[in-house]
Amino acid sequence: MSTVEIVRSTDLHDLIAAAKERFLALVGEAIAERGTASAVLTGGGAGIGLLKALRWADLAWDKIDLFWGDERWVPLGHPERNEGQAREALLDHVPVDPARVFPMGAPGGDWPTPEAAAQAYAELLPATFDVHLLGMGEEGHINSIFPNSPAVRETERPVLAVLDSPKPPPERITLTLPAIRRAREVWLLVSGAGKAAAAKAALGAAAPERVPSAGASGSERTVWFLDEAAASQLD
């Protein structure tokens, strides 16, 4: 049965340190047991902060399959691409196997539309992930799954094109809640008082359609990494 755990930290720095320690343990254990591991990366301040903190970690990076939870439909090299931010923060500094790094498609590439790129990405995904990292917006969105959107209502497809995101740019690609739930562990990295209400609602079993983060759960464990500001409305 899946469990929910809350890890409270004083501030964003301590939150990142706690997540780093857990990431090294979880991924290291997977590699020791199976010779491989898989992780889904996220953007945002906490997500990119964690990647930067992992830059000097002693880990078998060439044995890890790396995916992304969502991506903006902007050209390769665009500063808003999550892929580029992750490469700058971590991947350009550690010995990853390029064949095991799976960025999402972009305009001008092999797929002419975000719908085609989403379908192609769905065909790359494994049956399970070891960990899916998530940030959360102030209204509770995760990946590019926004409240009251077609993506939050998706029950089967693991990857969707988002054509009308309320945050620019409007076109994106996102893993859905069914894909998130493939992960053994789902981690939400949440910092700041502006996200306290959404964290309280999600942990209080709000409807995912209203608060998408409420629908994020791992098959074994869901871990909320919260700083004191983000946890300020919890009982």
C-alpha angles and dihedrals in degrees: 000000000000117000131206119222130185118207110192121199132182096239143343093282092056091043091056091047091052093048091047092055092049093045093054091049096047097044093040090053092049092051092047091051102039107011091244142059137192133212137179113218130214137197130224130091097295095039095050090040089058091050091051090050090053093054094099097034119131099237135135093249093174089065097056126094109213126201136168128239094214143348138199114243094241129123123281110274094028110141092232095061113112088214093061093047091051092049092050092046099044123335097069089055103049132059099257119165104246089213089061096052112091115191120181121253126271137203112282093028131101094302121061097204138031088245091059091045091050092052091049091050092050089059091056097054121106123229091255141012127211093223137001114201117209138183121199133220124224091260091049101261119153127194100343092317106124130187116278093005133132089250094059090050094051111117104173118021113081096207131035139181113238111210102174109036112175087222118061133289094050096206119071144142120235143180109236133225091268089057093045090053090058089074121098088220129021117198124195113199106200128173134170140045091261089071097046096096093050091047090051092048094048093048088046091061098257117178109275091224088064098034109021094193088066087070096053111105137149123229089239107015142002114202124194112200104197132173117217093265093053091045094047096106096047119107 
